[in-house]
Amino acid sequence: MQKVTIKIEGKEYDIQLKEDFAQSLLEYLQKDLPPHSSNSIKNLLHAYLKKCYDCYVLEKRLQELLKKFPN
């Protein structure tokens, strides 16, 4: 397990995550929600919605790929 700290409006939140997921999350946070700067709720919501959209696009691609395989 690895500790990841996210700072939202001056308050730090520590979460324990599996090592590989923690590394992936830290890379994402560096781009959209820097873990050691004081982010706003608006920034957090924006990062969340961006990630939701990414998941939506991946799900659509996966469904398109699955249609190409015979049942």
N, C-alpha and C positions, 0 to 999 in steps of 0.2 A: 504494500500500500504506500501511496505517496500523498503528501499533503499539498494541496493547491490553495492559494489564498487569492480571493477576489475582493477588491475594495469597491464598495458602492456608497456614494455620498459620505465619504469619510469614515465609514465603518468597515472593518475587515471581517471577512467570512472565510474560515478554514474548512475545507472539505477533504476527506480521505477518499482517494480513488485508486483503482488498479493501476499499476505502473504504466502499461501501454496506453490506456485510455487517458491517464493524466498527461502524458507527453503529447498526445494528440490534441487534447484540450488546451494545453499551454500554447501550442503552436497557433491554434485558432484564436485564442485570447490575445496573443501578441498583435494580431492584425486588427481585430474588431473591438476588443474590450481589454485594454492593457491591465494586467493583474495588479500592478503596483501604483497606478494612478487612481485618483478619486473619480470614479465614473458616476454618471447620473443614472437615475431610473430610466430616463429616455434612452440613453446609450445602451443600457441593459436590454430594454425592450427591442431596440433596433437590432442588436446582435441576435436576440432570440428569434425575431421574425426572419432575419436573413438566414439563419440556420434552418428554420422551418421551411423556407422556400427551397433551400438546397435539398432537403429531404424530399420535398414534393417533386422536384425535378428528377431526382434519383429514382423515386418510386415509379414515375411515369416511364423513364428509360427502362427500368427493370420489367415493367409490364409489357412494353413493346418487344423487348428481347424474348420474354416468355411466350409471346404469341408466335414467334418464329419457330418454336419447337413443337413437334407433333405431340399430341396428348398421349 
